């Protein structure tokens, strides 16, 4: 490790450092405000460090991590989202009794896992990142020590452990076949020599592991229960940061060989995408719990993203990234509203809690409306442009049947978003006189998310520029003479100078 | 710049109306009224300045145009332009806009600010549809007008409003998304043949498409416009939405929203896909005639006053479709004339239904009867609009439908004969309406107040306009003529090329 390596890893080092610091501070003085404040400060510092690191990229740091524009972009997104989650969590947990401070340590460690995931270029760092993320999520999901919360935590623990086993077995098979664990070398080797009998089952097992973390059908069974059971801010984290990290990794993992290379892998992804879109949207119709509705909606949204992923090509990474940004902003906003409306007894997750909300809390309802419309993909929100991106990528790759399924299912999807909206705007006889204003910090976060959603929904050019500049994945360790197929397909990708090899 | 103002003024007025509602119940109304009147005056100014300059004018140039780059990533432009067709539609839009603000003056008592916000944004969306010359912008405006309409029905509608609102939104959303896929397909196919990514209407005209692709893409557009118009198998949302919406909602639905569908056929379907449209013509003519007869028969069978008027729209819009697909000057002039007059006469009938509903609290015609003695002025106005609707010579609708029949006679005699039967049928439902509601015995012993000055102020301009259009329609034809020539030239261009081949 050279000094330059350490500089490039600054975001990771800062997040690790601040989590240790918060842990030590808790040992000396238990203060919710202090822990939350330190976390926020640490996350802001880590976010700033991304800008400081920018001049040094792209750089391969040890065979495990690659710091390129793509990784930094996702790090920025995830650190900002964690920041929003931390700010939303503070007033939420302030209402609850018990030890609240460790939550922030766990959040920071989970974020560290995510940051490692998006920068990983090696199966080992992939697995390490995923486990750091998962283990801290077990505790975070069950943090409230109530029946539902604990049940969700245990459920996640059991299923995540099982999926990790699949993942490890898949990695072992891939390693046995290719003799390397670096993504880039895997691509290279698989093009030259490979035994499909080993490689394809290996990749499919890895897909199972990834699919579990993304909560796509048929690996989605934990999603609604965990969404429902976990405390609302934690649900926001699970829904956005952890899934974003895994999808970013998925993109990087399959960037080199290309999904289409193996028929079985491609078909597996098509089936997952279609099943996620159909099951997510149809089952959401049957729910009466807002958190569960949002859970099934997130399943469907990852189905949409898989459509863009399957289309492949230069625009897929850009489209998925834009969609993930839109999805993150929207989902944070939606769960932010749920958080703000929750009290110490339980989360505001029943549809009845929202009946006539507009007449009691017009501003919060307005924000919730914008979030739901964005999830439904109505113009003037980022959600619409995200969907437009996906449809555009699908159309450019002539995946007509996939995008028609997308359109059909997302119309079904509109129906359950409308159900929530209808409840919000239903005439309510009770006029709650005790209108308490939104807790101020959460209010700022929600207002900021709404402005972001509409601003980039109407004028996306600045965001698109940032994403385009960083959507080329660095090809680490690949010699200057890349295989012709790769250089044609990913001509825009920046390639790292392989001076260190 | 005037075109941008036309859209911005209602948007800003909507926000102001919402914000000021907490201080005053009258202020939102006056703000909205002022904004729409201002827009109406601006549009009239454009008309007087250039729109009436006649046939001899330069037929290729737009009366006014704004073109800015918006989302450079996709080659999307913020491109607004106005020609005679758009101009006429905009005059109708803002004219009916003024009326809809006035007619909800006493009807709407709940959430006045939010109501006017929706009304204004809806008008802005409709204006955007009539002005947009970039297909992405067009779709943006097309979808944007749905959400306010959804709220107008769902919050301020009648007893089955939720059902009607959701049905409306699902129909329009699904068909809209199919159009989006069609737009994207056109966009990529245009890129394939020219290497340019563009959504600009002018550039996409004359795109070389294989017959099969042209047919499928055109079908996407036709689905969206056919749902709005409505073309008969796609109409089932209309009676529910129209009868459940509040008066202003019904006026805008019938007067304007249906016209966006007709406008889409005129502006996009035939010019963009001339060969496909030519093949589709027999089907369209048959569907149009089915719509004419079916709408009239269904209208005759209704007991709900608003539902009756809603079904007459289906019938009248059949004439518009007939005129459009005749695609000769007479047919086109007739179609545009019918659009304008249908907006006025049906809009007025909905206003009258609203006025009666406010007084009697029912839409059931069985409970009315013999109202002429108690409300003579109201009854006289209703008779006038009913006569206009059945196509009495001297009133606008007659001119429109007569020209449509002249135009379609050149295409198919059989179709014209059946369609003329529709005019006969319209006599039955219009006279039955008058007879059931205003004549006969006053079984319920209604003693109602006659038209108030405000209501008279709404209806008087409508009467004047219908008389003017019926007696001296030439200014409308003069305004429309250059636009019509452009449309016809655009539609004929590729046909000429293919003949040469």
Interface residues (C-beta under 8 A of the other chain):
Chain A: X359 X373 X378 X379 X380 X384 X388 X391 X392 X395 X396 X400 X403 X404 X407 X408 X410 X411 X414 X415 X418 X422 X425 X427 X459 X460 X461 X464 X468
Chain B: X70 X71 X72 X73 X74 X110 X111 X139 X140 X143 X144 X146 X147 X150 X151 X154 X155 X162 X165 X166 X169 X170 X173 X174 X177 X178 X180 X181 X184 X185 X187 X188
